[in-house]
Amino acid sequence: MPSADQIKALLKAYAQGDDPQFHSIAMQIAAGEARNGHGKLAEEIRALIDSAKVRVPSGGTSPIPITRPRGEVADLLTVTYPKARLGDLVLTPKTRGVLDRVVREHKNIRDIRAHGLAPRKKLLLVGPPGTGKTMTASVIAGELALPLFTVRLDRLITRYMGETAAKLRLVFDAIAQTRAVYLFDEFDSIGSARGLSNDVGEIRRVVNSFLQMVEHDTSDSIIIAATNHPKILDRALFRRFDDIIRYVLPTTEEIKILLKSRVGSVQGSTHLHLAKLALRAKGLSYADITRAADDALKHALIERRPLKQSDLFNAIAERRATLDHGSPKSA
């Protein structure tokens, strides 16, 4: 067992953010356990230390936070600590390959940086609502055990000249100081093409500021921008991203996989005809299908009976009707 002095020194190093000292003491504890014949425990401690070293950024950035952002930037960011994994997403092989590459590069970031290289860290996600863009940010954060900071565009964008760019600078300061995944959702709000008919000059300053800041960012953080409207983005933005990932509505086969993952383990669900359900749900997004499946499950639970095919059929039809009612065509 570690001595009292080792425990105190370990806690002191953690509190001060002294990662080399923290790792050194932890290795001493592992060596002590090995000498005492606890070889398995020693190996587990060493493995945990190696995992922590992968997640801790290089270049003087701060350790992964365990509290919410403070100061002026606290009003601009919300933080979560996702547990999602790549297996939680239904993706095309191409998209899964891109995301897997990003995750692998950041898990080996020290080796990549040691050779003067940089990991892929700036991603633009485009596609219809509900196709997995926001979930992708959660998955990357979960895979890397990093916090997910979502930029609050309602607080970032103001009507005062120059203020939005100043707030954007605060966000990029946080990106440089704290390694994490940073999500700019509804990115078209700040990345609209310069020269649009309603452009009064401020949008040009904001886009120019973002271009400069993202161009000069050398942190180990991951910047993710997501939009449903890529056509209105300024074309210069596309060149600043390492990967542009396009999301589409799921195919019938992907719908079957999604439904199976949501209801496949429910008692009584073995008699469901997933192919028929997939055809019924064709044209809906992943988010809408997930919501319909959850609604069907809740209905069956309330009725105290197994899930039926008709529950899912009705939930999918209800979801589609809700979307049709809210579309411009029905106005």
ROGULO-954271 format. One line per field, with one value per residue: residue number from 1; residue in three letters; x, y, z of N, C-alpha, C in turn. Coordinates in steps of 0.1 Angstrom, whole numbers, plus 5000, padded with zeros to 4 digits. Layout:
<atoms>
num: c(NUM|...)
residu: c(ALA|...)
n.px: c(X|...)
n.py: c(Y|...)
n.pz: c(Z|...)
ca.px: c(X|...)
ca.py: c(Y|...)
ca.pz: c(Z|...)
c.px: c(X|...)
c.py: c(Y|...)
c.pz: c(Z|...)
</atoms>
This chain:
<atoms>
num: c(1|2|3|4|5|6|7|8|9|10|11|12|13|14|15|16|17|18|19|20|21|22|23|24|25|26|27|28|29|30|31|32|33|34|35|36|37|38|39|40|41|42|43|44|45|46|47|48|49|50|51|52|53|54|55|56|57|58|59|60|61|62|63|64|65|66|67|68|69|70|71|72|73|74|75|76|77|78|79|80|81|82|83|84|85|86|87|88|89|90|91|92|93|94|95|96|97|98|99|100|101|102|103|104|105|106|107|108|109|110|111|112|113|114|115|116|117|118|119|120|121|122|123|124|125|126|127|128|129|130|131|132|133|134|135|136|137|138|139|140|141|142|143|144|145|146|147|148|149|150|151|152|153|154|155|156|157|158|159|160|161|162|163|164|165|166|167|168|169|170|171|172|173|174|175|176|177|178|179|180|181|182|183|184|185|186|187|188|189|190|191|192|193|194|195|196|197|198|199|200|201|202|203|204|205|206|207|208|209|210|211|212|213|214|215|216|217|218|219|220|221|222|223|224|225|226|227|228|229|230|231|232|233|234|235|236|237|238|239|240|241|242|243|244|245|246|247|248|249|250|251|252|253|254|255|256|257|258|259|260|261|262|263|264|265|266|267|268|269|270|271|272|273|274|275|276|277|278|279|280|281|282|283|284|285|286|287|288|289|290|291|292|293|294|295|296|297|298|299|300|301|302|303|304|305|306|307|308|309|310|311|312|313|314|315|316|317|318|319|320|321|322|323|324|325|326|327|328|329|330|331)
residu: c(MET|PRO|SER|ALA|ASP|GLN|ILE|LYS|ALA|LEU|LEU|LYS|ALA|TYR|ALA|GLN|GLY|ASP|ASP|PRO|GLN|PHE|HIS|SER|ILE|ALA|MET|GLN|ILE|ALA|ALA|GLY|GLU|ALA|ARG|ASN|GLY|HIS|GLY|LYS|LEU|ALA|GLU|GLU|ILE|ARG|ALA|LEU|ILE|ASP|SER|ALA|LYS|VAL|ARG|VAL|PRO|SER|GLY|GLY|THR|SER|PRO|ILE|PRO|ILE|THR|ARG|PRO|ARG|GLY|GLU|VAL|ALA|ASP|LEU|LEU|THR|VAL|THR|TYR|PRO|LYS|ALA|ARG|LEU|GLY|ASP|LEU|VAL|LEU|THR|PRO|LYS|THR|ARG|GLY|VAL|LEU|ASP|ARG|VAL|VAL|ARG|GLU|HIS|LYS|ASN|ILE|ARG|ASP|ILE|ARG|ALA|HIS|GLY|LEU|ALA|PRO|ARG|LYS|LYS|LEU|LEU|LEU|VAL|GLY|PRO|PRO|GLY|THR|GLY|LYS|THR|MET|THR|ALA|SER|VAL|ILE|ALA|GLY|GLU|LEU|ALA|LEU|PRO|LEU|PHE|THR|VAL|ARG|LEU|ASP|ARG|LEU|ILE|THR|ARG|TYR|MET|GLY|GLU|THR|ALA|ALA|LYS|LEU|ARG|LEU|VAL|PHE|ASP|ALA|ILE|ALA|GLN|THR|ARG|ALA|VAL|TYR|LEU|PHE|ASP|GLU|PHE|ASP|SER|ILE|GLY|SER|ALA|ARG|GLY|LEU|SER|ASN|ASP|VAL|GLY|GLU|ILE|ARG|ARG|VAL|VAL|ASN|SER|PHE|LEU|GLN|MET|VAL|GLU|HIS|ASP|THR|SER|ASP|SER|ILE|ILE|ILE|ALA|ALA|THR|ASN|HIS|PRO|LYS|ILE|LEU|ASP|ARG|ALA|LEU|PHE|ARG|ARG|PHE|ASP|ASP|ILE|ILE|ARG|TYR|VAL|LEU|PRO|THR|THR|GLU|GLU|ILE|LYS|ILE|LEU|LEU|LYS|SER|ARG|VAL|GLY|SER|VAL|GLN|GLY|SER|THR|HIS|LEU|HIS|LEU|ALA|LYS|LEU|ALA|LEU|ARG|ALA|LYS|GLY|LEU|SER|TYR|ALA|ASP|ILE|THR|ARG|ALA|ALA|ASP|ASP|ALA|LEU|LYS|HIS|ALA|LEU|ILE|GLU|ARG|ARG|PRO|LEU|LYS|GLN|SER|ASP|LEU|PHE|ASN|ALA|ILE|ALA|GLU|ARG|ARG|ALA|THR|LEU|ASP|HIS|GLY|SER|PRO|LYS|SER|ALA)
n.px: c(5008|5004|5024|5016|5028|5033|5007|4998|5017|5009|4983|4989|5004|4985|4966|4981|4984|5007|5018|5041|5053|5031|5028|5053|5052|5031|5042|5061|5045|5035|5058|5064|5042|5048|5071|5061|5049|5025|5019|4999|4983|5002|5008|4983|4982|5003|4993|4971|4985|4998|4976|4966|4987|4984|4961|4967|4975|5002|5026|5022|4995|4965|4955|4929|4898|4878|4858|4834|4838|4854|4852|4850|4846|4829|4803|4800|4804|4792|4796|4800|4805|4808|4800|4797|4804|4820|4807|4781|4770|4753|4769|4781|4806|4827|4825|4828|4854|4868|4863|4873|4900|4906|4903|4922|4946|4946|4948|4974|4988|5012|5033|5029|5032|5059|5073|5071|5047|5011|4980|4948|4924|4904|4872|4846|4812|4785|4751|4716|4693|4694|4709|4732|4753|4758|4759|4782|4803|4800|4807|4834|4845|4839|4853|4879|4881|4877|4865|4834|4830|4804|4798|4780|4760|4740|4749|4773|4770|4764|4748|4765|4791|4821|4820|4813|4835|4854|4845|4847|4874|4879|4868|4886|4909|4904|4903|4930|4941|4928|4926|4902|4871|4856|4826|4810|4780|4753|4768|4766|4756|4777|4794|4785|4785|4806|4793|4767|4732|4721|4743|4760|4785|4794|4793|4813|4836|4834|4836|4862|4877|4873|4884|4912|4917|4913|4930|4955|4955|4971|4967|4961|4935|4902|4884|4851|4828|4794|4768|4736|4733|4753|4757|4755|4778|4808|4831|4859|4861|4860|4885|4899|4895|4904|4890|4860|4829|4802|4768|4740|4705|4694|4698|4675|4687|4704|4685|4673|4694|4697|4671|4672|4692|4680|4656|4660|4668|4646|4621|4601|4604|4615|4599|4595|4592|4617|4624|4600|4594|4615|4611|4588|4598|4615|4632|4631|4651|4680|4677|4649|4639|4650|4637|4610|4612|4618|4594|4576|4585|4581|4553|4546|4557|4542|4517|4522|4531|4546|4566|4551|4547|4529|4531|4555|4550|4529|4542|4562|4546|4533|4554|4563|4540|4540|4563|4556|4535|4548|4563|4572|4554|4530|4521)
n.py: c(4988|5023|5048|5072|5096|5095|5095|5121|5136|5130|5140|5167|5172|5168|5188|5211|5209|5197|5177|5161|5155|5143|5119|5108|5101|5084|5063|5055|5044|5023|5008|5001|4984|4964|4953|4943|4921|4924|4922|4924|4945|4965|4966|4975|5001|5013|5012|5029|5053|5056|5059|5083|5101|5102|5116|5141|5173|5186|5213|5232|5237|5239|5214|5189|5202|5201|5215|5241|5266|5297|5332|5358|5342|5322|5328|5323|5297|5263|5234|5199|5164|5140|5105|5090|5067|5057|5035|5040|5054|5053|5050|5058|5037|5053|5078|5068|5059|5083|5097|5078|5080|5106|5103|5083|5097|5117|5102|5095|5117|5128|5115|5122|5150|5151|5146|5168|5172|5177|5168|5159|5183|5202|5202|5202|5198|5189|5188|5176|5185|5165|5143|5135|5152|5169|5149|5136|5153|5148|5121|5121|5136|5118|5095|5103|5111|5137|5170|5185|5215|5237|5263|5292|5306|5324|5341|5349|5363|5396|5429|5449|5468|5451|5437|5410|5398|5403|5387|5363|5360|5355|5329|5315|5319|5303|5279|5276|5274|5254|5220|5205|5194|5216|5229|5246|5250|5253|5268|5285|5308|5325|5322|5331|5338|5365|5395|5390|5399|5412|5420|5441|5449|5441|5412|5406|5414|5395|5370|5373|5375|5350|5334|5342|5335|5307|5299|5304|5289|5266|5248|5218|5212|5202|5215|5218|5225|5228|5227|5232|5244|5246|5259|5286|5294|5311|5308|5307|5296|5268|5259|5261|5239|5206|5183|5178|5167|5150|5146|5125|5116|5086|5053|5026|5003|5012|5024|5001|4990|5010|5009|4983|4986|5002|4990|4963|4946|4946|4929|4908|4920|4906|4897|4917|4933|4945|4953|4962|4983|5000|5008|5023|5043|5056|5085|5100|5115|5104|5112|5117|5091|5078|5091|5084|5056|5056|5068|5048|5027|5038|5040|5012|5004|5019|5007|4983|4960|4938|4953|4962|4957|4975|4996|5008|5014|5033|5053|5062|5071|5092|5108|5116|5130|5151|5165|5171|5189|5210|5220|5244|5240|5233|5256)
n.pz: c(5000|4993|5010|5036|5031|5004|4994|5002|4987|4962|4960|4964|4941|4921|4928|4922|4896|4886|4864|4856|4882|4894|4878|4883|4911|4911|4895|4913|4933|4919|4914|4940|4946|4929|4940|4963|4954|4941|4913|4892|4900|4899|4871|4863|4874|4860|4834|4836|4841|4817|4800|4810|4804|4777|4774|4786|4775|4755|4754|4773|4779|4800|4825|4820|4827|4858|4866|4858|4831|4839|4847|4821|4799|4808|4803|4777|4771|4775|4794|4791|4800|4781|4777|4755|4728|4697|4688|4695|4675|4643|4614|4581|4564|4554|4569|4595|4593|4590|4614|4632|4625|4634|4662|4668|4661|4680|4703|4701|4703|4714|4702|4676|4677|4686|4663|4649|4637|4632|4647|4631|4636|4632|4623|4600|4600|4580|4570|4571|4597|4628|4619|4632|4638|4661|4679|4671|4680|4708|4708|4700|4721|4742|4735|4738|4764|4770|4780|4766|4752|4744|4723|4731|4710|4713|4732|4722|4697|4690|4686|4686|4673|4666|4690|4689|4677|4696|4717|4705|4704|4731|4733|4717|4731|4753|4740|4734|4760|4775|4769|4750|4734|4712|4703|4677|4671|4647|4629|4607|4616|4624|4603|4578|4543|4532|4519|4515|4510|4532|4546|4566|4573|4598|4598|4581|4595|4616|4603|4592|4615|4626|4607|4609|4635|4637|4618|4630|4652|4673|4692|4712|4712|4699|4673|4663|4639|4631|4607|4592|4569|4546|4522|4525|4538|4541|4515|4520|4545|4542|4535|4558|4574|4585|4578|4561|4568|4556|4563|4559|4554|4569|4553|4545|4554|4574|4591|4600|4615|4635|4647|4658|4676|4694|4703|4702|4723|4740|4758|4740|4716|4696|4676|4659|4627|4612|4587|4574|4592|4588|4561|4566|4581|4564|4552|4574|4600|4619|4645|4647|4643|4664|4685|4679|4684|4711|4721|4715|4730|4756|4756|4756|4780|4798|4794|4804|4790|4764|4738|4707|4672|4661|4679|4672|4645|4648|4663|4646|4625|4639|4645|4619|4611|4629|4620|4594|4599|4610|4589|4563|4542|4552|4563)
ca.px: c(5000|5012|5026|5008|5036|5031|4993|4998|5024|5001|4972|4995|5008|4973|4960|4989|4985|5021|5016|5053|5054|5020|5031|5064|5048|5022|5051|5068|5036|5034|5070|5063|5033|5054|5081|5053|5043|5012|5022|4987|4980|5013|5006|4971|4985|5011|4984|4964|4994|5001|4964|4965|4997|4979|4950|4972|4981|5015|5027|5019|4981|4961|4949|4915|4891|4868|4848|4829|4846|4852|4855|4842|4843|4819|4791|4800|4806|4786|4805|4795|4815|4802|4805|4793|4814|4818|4797|4767|4765|4752|4776|4786|4820|4836|4825|4834|4868|4874|4863|4883|4914|4908|4904|4935|4956|4947|4953|4988|4992|5025|5042|5027|5039|5073|5079|5068|5034|4999|4968|4936|4917|4894|4863|4833|4801|4774|4740|4703|4691|4691|4717|4743|4764|4761|4763|4796|4811|4800|4814|4848|4849|4838|4864|4892|4879|4878|4852|4829|4825|4796|4798|4767|4759|4731|4757|4785|4766|4758|4746|4774|4802|4833|4819|4813|4848|4861|4840|4852|4888|4879|4866|4899|4919|4900|4907|4944|4944|4923|4924|4889|4864|4848|4816|4803|4768|4747|4780|4763|4753|4789|4802|4778|4794|4807|4787|4752|4724|4719|4756|4762|4799|4798|4795|4827|4846|4833|4842|4876|4883|4873|4895|4925|4919|4913|4943|4967|4953|4981|4965|4957|4920|4895|4874|4841|4818|4783|4758|4726|4732|4767|4757|4756|4790|4819|4839|4872|4861|4862|4900|4905|4892|4911|4880|4846|4822|4788|4759|4728|4695|4698|4692|4667|4695|4709|4674|4672|4705|4693|4660|4676|4700|4671|4645|4663|4669|4634|4613|4590|4607|4621|4589|4593|4596|4625|4624|4588|4595|4625|4605|4579|4606|4624|4631|4632|4665|4684|4671|4635|4637|4653|4626|4599|4614|4616|4580|4569|4589|4574|4539|4545|4560|4530|4506|4527|4531|4557|4565|4544|4550|4520|4536|4565|4544|4522|4551|4568|4536|4530|4566|4562|4529|4545|4573|4549|4527|4557|4570|4566|4544|4517|4518)
ca.py: c(5000|5036|5054|5085|5107|5094|5099|5135|5142|5127|5149|5180|5174|5170|5201|5221|5207|5193|5164|5152|5150|5133|5107|5102|5095|5072|5053|5050|5035|5011|5000|4995|4973|4952|4947|4936|4909|4927|4925|4928|4959|4974|4968|4983|5015|5018|5014|5041|5064|5058|5065|5097|5108|5104|5126|5154|5180|5192|5227|5242|5240|5235|5200|5188|5208|5193|5225|5249|5277|5309|5345|5363|5331|5313|5332|5320|5282|5254|5222|5185|5154|5129|5091|5083|5061|5056|5024|5045|5061|5046|5058|5051|5033|5064|5087|5062|5059|5097|5099|5069|5085|5117|5098|5076|5107|5124|5093|5094|5131|5131|5109|5131|5163|5149|5145|5181|5171|5181|5159|5165|5188|5211|5195|5209|5188|5195|5179|5180|5183|5152|5133|5130|5161|5172|5136|5133|5160|5141|5109|5124|5139|5106|5086|5109|5115|5152|5177|5191|5229|5241|5278|5297|5316|5335|5351|5353|5372|5408|5439|5460|5467|5446|5430|5396|5394|5403|5375|5351|5359|5349|5315|5309|5319|5291|5267|5275|5272|5241|5210|5199|5195|5228|5228|5257|5245|5263|5276|5295|5321|5334|5320|5334|5344|5379|5400|5387|5412|5418|5422|5455|5451|5433|5398|5405|5414|5383|5360|5376|5372|5335|5329|5345|5328|5293|5297|5305|5280|5255|5240|5204|5211|5199|5225|5212|5234|5221|5235|5226|5253|5248|5268|5301|5296|5318|5297|5307|5288|5254|5256|5261|5227|5194|5174|5182|5154|5153|5137|5124|5108|5071|5044|5016|4993|5020|5025|4988|4989|5019|5004|4971|4990|5009|4981|4949|4939|4947|4917|4907|4928|4897|4895|4929|4932|4957|4958|4970|4995|5008|5014|5032|5054|5062|5099|5106|5116|5095|5118|5115|5077|5075|5097|5075|5043|5058|5070|5035|5020|5044|5036|4998|5003|5024|4997|4971|4948|4939|4962|4956|4963|4986|5007|5015|5020|5045|5063|5067|5079|5104|5117|5122|5140|5163|5172|5177|5200|5221|5224|5255|5236|5233|5269)
ca.pz: c(5000|4993|5023|5038|5024|4989|4991|5003|4976|4950|4960|4962|4927|4913|4931|4916|4881|4883|4859|4858|4896|4897|4872|4890|4923|4907|4891|4925|4939|4910|4916|4953|4946|4922|4949|4973|4948|4935|4899|4884|4904|4894|4857|4861|4877|4849|4823|4839|4840|4803|4795|4815|4796|4763|4774|4790|4764|4756|4750|4784|4781|4813|4825|4817|4838|4865|4869|4847|4828|4848|4841|4810|4789|4814|4797|4763|4769|4784|4794|4795|4800|4774|4778|4743|4720|4683|4686|4697|4663|4631|4604|4569|4566|4552|4580|4606|4591|4592|4629|4639|4623|4643|4675|4669|4661|4693|4713|4699|4700|4718|4692|4664|4680|4687|4650|4642|4629|4639|4644|4625|4648|4628|4615|4596|4598|4573|4567|4576|4612|4633|4613|4640|4638|4674|4686|4667|4689|4720|4707|4700|4735|4750|4731|4742|4778|4771|4781|4754|4754|4733|4722|4732|4700|4717|4740|4714|4687|4695|4676|4688|4664|4672|4703|4687|4674|4709|4724|4698|4709|4744|4731|4712|4743|4761|4732|4736|4774|4780|4759|4750|4722|4712|4693|4672|4665|4639|4625|4597|4623|4624|4592|4566|4533|4532|4507|4514|4508|4545|4552|4569|4576|4610|4595|4575|4606|4624|4595|4591|4628|4628|4597|4614|4648|4634|4610|4639|4664|4673|4704|4710|4713|4687|4670|4655|4635|4625|4601|4583|4556|4541|4510|4528|4545|4533|4509|4526|4557|4540|4534|4572|4581|4581|4573|4559|4569|4552|4569|4551|4561|4569|4544|4552|4562|4586|4600|4607|4626|4645|4655|4665|4688|4704|4708|4699|4735|4748|4758|4730|4704|4686|4665|4651|4613|4611|4573|4572|4600|4581|4550|4571|4586|4554|4550|4587|4605|4630|4658|4647|4644|4678|4693|4677|4690|4725|4724|4714|4742|4768|4756|4760|4794|4806|4792|4811|4781|4755|4726|4695|4659|4659|4687|4664|4633|4652|4668|4634|4618|4646|4643|4606|4610|4636|4612|4583|4604|4613|4577|4556|4532|4558|4568)
c.px: c(5009|5013|5017|5015|5033|5017|4992|5005|5016|4990|4977|4998|4996|4967|4968|4990|4999|5021|5029|5055|5043|5023|5043|5060|5039|5031|5058|5058|5034|5046|5069|5054|5039|5064|5074|5046|5029|5014|5011|4983|4990|5011|4993|4974|4993|5003|4976|4972|4996|4988|4963|4975|4992|4969|4955|4979|4995|5015|5023|5004|4977|4955|4934|4907|4881|4857|4844|4838|4843|4855|4846|4837|4832|4805|4789|4801|4797|4794|4797|4807|4809|4808|4802|4806|4810|4807|4783|4761|4764|4757|4779|4801|4830|4837|4831|4849|4875|4874|4872|4897|4916|4911|4918|4947|4957|4950|4968|4994|5007|5035|5041|5034|5054|5080|5075|5056|5022|4988|4957|4928|4906|4884|4850|4823|4789|4763|4727|4702|4689|4699|4730|4755|4768|4765|4777|4806|4812|4808|4829|4853|4849|4850|4877|4892|4882|4865|4847|4824|4817|4795|4783|4765|4750|4738|4769|4781|4759|4756|4755|4787|4815|4832|4819|4827|4856|4857|4846|4867|4888|4877|4879|4910|4916|4905|4922|4949|4940|4920|4910|4884|4855|4839|4809|4791|4761|4757|4777|4759|4764|4797|4796|4788|4794|4801|4773|4745|4722|4732|4758|4776|4803|4801|4809|4837|4846|4840|4857|4883|4883|4884|4909|4927|4921|4926|4955|4966|4963|4979|4962|4942|4915|4884|4864|4831|4807|4773|4748|4726|4746|4768|4759|4769|4800|4828|4853|4873|4865|4877|4906|4903|4899|4902|4867|4838|4807|4779|4746|4717|4698|4691|4683|4675|4700|4697|4672|4682|4701|4682|4664|4684|4691|4661|4649|4664|4657|4626|4602|4593|4613|4612|4587|4599|4604|4625|4612|4589|4605|4619|4595|4586|4615|4621|4631|4647|4667|4677|4656|4631|4639|4642|4613|4600|4613|4602|4573|4573|4582|4559|4537|4547|4548|4518|4510|4526|4543|4555|4560|4549|4542|4524|4546|4559|4537|4531|4558|4559|4533|4542|4566|4551|4533|4554|4566|4541|4535|4565|4564|4555|4530|4513|4508)
c.py: c(5012|5042|5067|5096|5107|5098|5115|5142|5141|5137|5164|5182|5176|5184|5213|5220|5203|5179|5155|5146|5140|5120|5100|5095|5083|5060|5047|5040|5022|5002|4994|4983|4961|4945|4939|4924|4912|4931|4930|4942|4969|4977|4977|4998|5021|5021|5026|5053|5067|5064|5080|5106|5111|5116|5140|5161|5184|5206|5237|5245|5234|5221|5201|5193|5199|5203|5233|5260|5289|5321|5349|5351|5322|5316|5327|5305|5275|5241|5210|5176|5141|5115|5083|5078|5060|5045|5028|5052|5051|5054|5051|5047|5045|5074|5081|5061|5073|5100|5090|5074|5097|5113|5091|5086|5114|5115|5091|5107|5134|5127|5118|5144|5162|5149|5158|5181|5175|5171|5167|5170|5199|5205|5203|5198|5194|5184|5183|5178|5169|5140|5129|5140|5165|5160|5132|5140|5153|5128|5111|5127|5127|5097|5090|5113|5130|5158|5183|5205|5233|5257|5282|5309|5327|5346|5356|5364|5384|5418|5450|5458|5462|5438|5415|5391|5393|5391|5363|5349|5352|5333|5309|5310|5307|5279|5265|5270|5259|5232|5204|5199|5207|5228|5241|5252|5256|5273|5287|5308|5331|5332|5323|5341|5359|5384|5396|5400|5419|5421|5437|5458|5442|5419|5397|5405|5401|5371|5361|5372|5357|5329|5330|5336|5313|5289|5296|5296|5268|5246|5226|5201|5207|5209|5218|5223|5226|5230|5227|5233|5256|5258|5282|5304|5303|5307|5296|5298|5273|5250|5255|5248|5215|5184|5180|5169|5157|5142|5137|5116|5093|5063|5034|5006|5000|5022|5012|4986|4998|5014|4991|4975|4996|4999|4967|4940|4939|4934|4918|4914|4919|4894|4907|4927|4945|4962|4967|4983|5005|5015|5025|5045|5061|5077|5107|5106|5105|5099|5115|5100|5073|5079|5088|5062|5045|5060|5057|5027|5025|5040|5021|4997|5008|5014|4984|4958|4949|4949|4955|4964|4975|4998|5015|5022|5033|5056|5070|5076|5093|5114|5124|5132|5153|5171|5178|5189|5212|5226|5236|5252|5237|5246|5276)
c.pz: c(5000|5007|5024|5031|5009|4985|4991|4991|4963|4949|4958|4947|4918|4915|4924|4901|4877|4877|4859|4872|4899|4891|4879|4903|4921|4903|4903|4933|4932|4913|4930|4954|4939|4931|4960|4967|4942|4920|4890|4887|4899|4879|4854|4863|4865|4837|4824|4837|4825|4796|4798|4807|4782|4763|4779|4779|4766|4753|4760|4786|4795|4813|4823|4829|4845|4869|4857|4844|4837|4840|4830|4801|4795|4808|4783|4760|4779|4783|4798|4794|4794|4777|4765|4736|4705|4680|4688|4685|4651|4620|4592|4571|4564|4563|4592|4605|4594|4607|4636|4637|4632|4657|4677|4669|4674|4704|4712|4697|4704|4708|4680|4666|4681|4674|4642|4634|4638|4637|4637|4636|4644|4618|4612|4593|4592|4570|4574|4591|4616|4627|4620|4642|4653|4682|4683|4677|4703|4720|4707|4714|4744|4747|4737|4757|4780|4774|4768|4758|4742|4734|4722|4722|4704|4725|4732|4704|4693|4684|4677|4680|4671|4684|4700|4684|4687|4717|4718|4702|4723|4743|4726|4722|4751|4753|4734|4750|4779|4769|4760|4736|4722|4700|4690|4664|4657|4634|4615|4603|4623|4611|4578|4556|4533|4518|4505|4514|4521|4553|4554|4574|4588|4607|4588|4585|4614|4616|4594|4604|4630|4619|4603|4626|4645|4627|4620|4651|4663|4685|4701|4712|4699|4685|4660|4652|4628|4619|4593|4570|4551|4529|4513|4536|4535|4528|4515|4538|4554|4539|4548|4579|4576|4574|4572|4558|4566|4557|4561|4559|4560|4558|4552|4560|4575|4596|4607|4618|4638|4654|4663|4677|4698|4710|4707|4712|4744|4747|4748|4717|4693|4675|4657|4637|4610|4597|4570|4580|4593|4569|4554|4576|4576|4552|4563|4591|4616|4643|4658|4649|4659|4688|4692|4684|4706|4729|4724|4726|4755|4768|4760|4775|4803|4805|4799|4802|4772|4744|4714|4683|4657|4667|4679|4652|4637|4656|4656|4626|4625|4645|4630|4605|4618|4627|4600|4587|4606|4601|4571|4547|4539|4564|4560)
</atoms>
